[in-house]
Amino acid sequence: MSAVPRSYNPFAEDEDEDGAPAGPGGAGGADRQRYLEQEVLRRSAATADSTTRSLSLLYESERIGVAASEELVRQGEALKRTEQMVDKMDQDLKTSQRHINSIKSVWGGLVNYFKAKPPESKPEQSGAPEYYANSMLKEAMMSSKEQEPKYQESHPNLRKLDNSDNDFNKADLFSSVQRDAYPKNQQLRAYHQKIDTNLDEMSSGLSRLKSLALGLQTEIEEQDDRLDRLTKKVETLDVNIKNTDRKVRQL
């Protein structure tokens, strides 16, 4: 049974085509070094592209979140308008009940005459009523809307044709202290800087998404409370309408 010697290196080339051993200074070692450099560059480029795609998806998620927030705000406006209409209908119904009591008997008319009139509802303003979403959602929407240009730049169908050399030219903008933290190879340094920049922007984007989600949650909870209140008002109004209809039929 043959045993592999302890000094055996599985990655070492036994001999090159000319029969000379491939050492660190030989042709095989130089080829292997070039291959490793290309492999490192390839993996760095793939990582940079991956972070760029992730950042693009993050911007798209923000855009969808802002669209959902705007739709939720429009829903809040509709709920407020509906609640105002229900309140106006309830006020009109009370006025109708007073008139019915006056018609039914003279005594009812005297009672209504001396009875204090209910406070009249304010006339409905023209146009859509103003609706204000919660402050957390408003701030999150404003912060995310500012990222719309970045979304367009990162979207493959919307971004402008950019020169890949710009990423490498940005390497000159870093100070010497920052430059020492990256590899000396200019191309590899540019990839590392791009990855770090993308990761920083992803961190900020995730923070904005969190604020947007919390704002949406708060807005949904507030609208749920408004829906519950509106449901009770509608149920009460329905009962009053039936009672008023029955009184009218008895006249």
C-alpha positions in Angstrom: 0.0 0.0 0.0 1.5 3.3 -1.1 1.4 6.2 1.2 1.4 9.8 0.3 4.5 11.7 1.6 3.8 14.4 4.1 5.5 17.0 1.9 3.2 16.3 -0.9 1.4 19.4 -2.3 -1.7 18.5 -4.4 -1.7 22.0 -6.0 1.9 21.8 -7.2 2.6 21.1 -10.8 4.9 18.1 -11.2 6.6 19.3 -14.4 6.0 21.6 -17.2 6.0 20.6 -20.9 9.8 20.9 -21.1 10.3 18.6 -18.2 11.5 21.4 -15.8 9.9 21.4 -12.3 7.3 24.2 -11.8 8.5 26.2 -8.9 7.5 29.6 -7.6 9.7 31.4 -10.1 8.8 29.0 -13.0 6.3 29.5 -15.8 3.7 27.3 -14.0 3.9 29.5 -10.9 3.5 32.7 -12.9 0.5 31.2 -14.7 -1.1 30.1 -11.5 -0.5 33.5 -9.9 -2.2 35.2 -12.9 -5.1 32.7 -12.7 -5.5 33.5 -9.0 -5.5 37.2 -9.6 -8.1 36.9 -12.3 -10.2 34.6 -10.1 -10.1 37.2 -7.2 -11.1 40.0 -9.6 -13.9 37.8 -11.0 -15.3 37.0 -7.6 -14.9 40.7 -6.5 -16.8 41.8 -9.6 -19.5 39.2 -9.0 -19.9 40.4 -5.4 -20.1 44.0 -6.5 -22.7 43.2 -9.1 -24.6 41.2 -6.5 -24.7 44.1 -4.0 -25.7 46.4 -6.8 -28.7 44.2 -7.7 -29.6 43.9 -4.0 -29.5 47.7 -3.7 -31.7 48.0 -6.8 -34.3 45.6 -5.3 -34.2 47.6 -2.1 -34.9 50.9 -3.9 -37.8 49.1 -5.7 -39.2 47.9 -2.4 -39.1 51.5 -1.1 -41.0 52.7 -4.2 -43.6 50.0 -3.7 -43.9 50.9 0.0 -44.4 54.6 -0.9 -47.1 53.7 -3.4 -48.8 51.5 -0.8 -48.6 54.4 1.8 -50.1 56.9 -0.7 -52.9 54.5 -1.4 -53.5 54.0 2.4 -53.6 57.8 2.8 -56.2 58.0 0.0 -58.2 55.3 1.8 -58.0 57.4 5.0 -59.4 60.4 3.1 -62.3 58.3 1.9 -63.0 57.0 5.4 -63.0 60.5 6.8 -65.3 61.7 4.0 -67.6 58.8 4.7 -67.7 59.5 8.4 -68.6 63.1 7.7 -71.4 62.0 5.5 -72.8 59.7 8.2 -72.6 62.4 10.8 -74.5 64.7 8.4 -77.1 62.1 7.8 -77.6 61.6 11.5 -78.0 65.3 12.0 -80.6 65.5 9.2 -82.4 62.5 10.7 -82.7 64.2 14.0 -84.2 67.3 12.3 -86.7 65.0 10.5 -87.7 63.4 13.8 -88.5 66.9 15.2 -90.6 67.7 12.3 -92.5 64.4 12.5 -93.2 65.1 16.2 -94.6 68.5 15.2 -96.9 67.0 12.6 -98.2 64.2 14.9 -99.7 66.5 17.5 -100.0 70.0 18.7 -98.4 69.0 22.0 -95.4 67.7 20.1 -95.1 71.0 18.3 -95.2 72.9 21.5 -92.5 70.6 23.0 -90.3 71.1 20.0 -90.9 74.9 20.1 -89.7 75.2 23.7 -87.1 72.5 23.4 -83.6 73.6 22.7 -82.6 73.0 19.1 -79.8 70.6 18.5 -76.5 72.2 17.4 -76.4 72.5 13.6 -73.6 70.7 11.8 -71.1 72.8 10.0 -71.6 72.9 6.2 -69.4 70.5 4.4 -66.5 72.2 2.8 -66.1 72.0 -1.0 -63.5 69.6 -2.2 -61.9 66.7 -0.5 -61.5 67.0 3.2 -58.0 67.4 4.5 -56.6 64.2 5.9 -53.3 64.0 7.7 -51.5 60.7 8.1 -49.5 59.9 11.2 -46.2 61.8 11.5 -44.1 58.6 11.4 -45.6 57.6 8.0 -45.3 61.1 6.6 -41.6 61.4 7.5 -40.9 57.9 6.2 -42.6 58.7 2.9 -40.7 61.9 2.5 -37.4 60.2 3.2 -38.1 57.3 0.8 -39.4 59.6 -2.0 -36.0 61.3 -2.0 -34.5 58.0 -3.2 -36.6 58.0 -6.4 -33.6 59.2 -8.5 -31.4 56.4 -7.2 -34.1 53.9 -8.0 -34.2 55.2 -11.6 -30.4 55.1 -11.8 -30.3 51.5 -10.6 -33.2 50.2 -12.6 -31.9 48.3 -15.7 -34.6 49.8 -18.0 -34.5 53.3 -16.6 -30.8 54.0 -15.8 -28.6 55.9 -18.2 -25.7 54.3 -19.9 -22.8 54.8 -17.6 -19.1 54.2 -18.1 -17.6 51.4 -16.1 -14.4 53.4 -15.7 -16.2 55.8 -13.5 -16.1 53.3 -10.7 -12.3 53.1 -11.0 -11.9 56.8 -11.2 -13.7 57.2 -8.0 -10.8 55.5 -6.3 -8.8 58.7 -6.5 -11.4 60.5 -4.4 -10.5 58.5 -1.3 -7.9 59.8 1.1 -4.6 58.1 1.6 -5.7 56.7 4.9 -8.8 55.1 3.3 -6.7 53.9 0.4 -4.4 52.0 2.7 -7.4 50.0 4.0 -8.0 48.6 0.5 -5.8 46.4 -1.8 -3.2 48.2 -3.8 -4.5 46.8 -7.1 -6.5 49.7 -8.6 -9.2 47.5 -10.1 -9.6 45.3 -7.0 -9.6 48.4 -4.8 -12.4 49.9 -6.9 -14.5 46.7 -6.5 -14.0 46.7 -2.7 -14.9 50.4 -2.5 -18.1 49.8 -4.5 -19.0 46.9 -2.3 -18.6 48.9 0.8 -20.6 51.8 -0.6 -23.4 49.5 -1.6 -23.5 47.9 1.8 -23.6 51.3 3.5 -26.5 52.4 1.2 -28.3 49.0 1.8 -28.0 49.6 5.6 -29.6 53.1 5.2 -32.3 51.6 2.9 -33.2 48.9 5.4 -33.5 51.6 8.1 -35.9 53.6 5.8 -37.9 50.5 5.0 -38.3 49.8 8.7 -39.5 53.3 9.4 -41.9 52.9 6.5 -43.2 49.6 7.8 -43.8 51.0 11.3 -45.6 54.1 9.8 -47.8 51.8 7.8 -48.6 49.7 10.8 -49.5 52.8 12.9 -51.7 54.2 10.0 -53.5 50.8 9.6 -54.2 50.7 13.3 -55.6 54.2 13.3 -57.8 53.4 10.3 -59.0 50.2 12.0 -60.2 52.4 14.9 -61.9 54.7 12.5 -63.6 51.8 10.7 -64.9 50.4 14.1 -66.3 53.9 15.0 -67.8 54.3 11.5 -69.4 50.8 11.7 -71.1 51.7 15.1 -72.4 55.0 13.6 -73.8 53.2 10.6 -75.5 50.6 12.7 -77.0 53.4 14.9 -78.1 55.4 11.9 -79.8 52.3 10.4 -81.8 51.8 13.5 -82.8 55.5 13.6 -83.8 55.4 9.9 -86.1 52.4 10.5 -87.7 54.1 13.5 -88.3 57.3 11.6 -89.7 55.3 8.7 -92.1 53.6 11.0 -93.3 57.0 12.5 -93.8 58.4 9.0 -96.1 55.4 8.1 -98.1 56.0 11.3 -99.0 59.5 10.3 
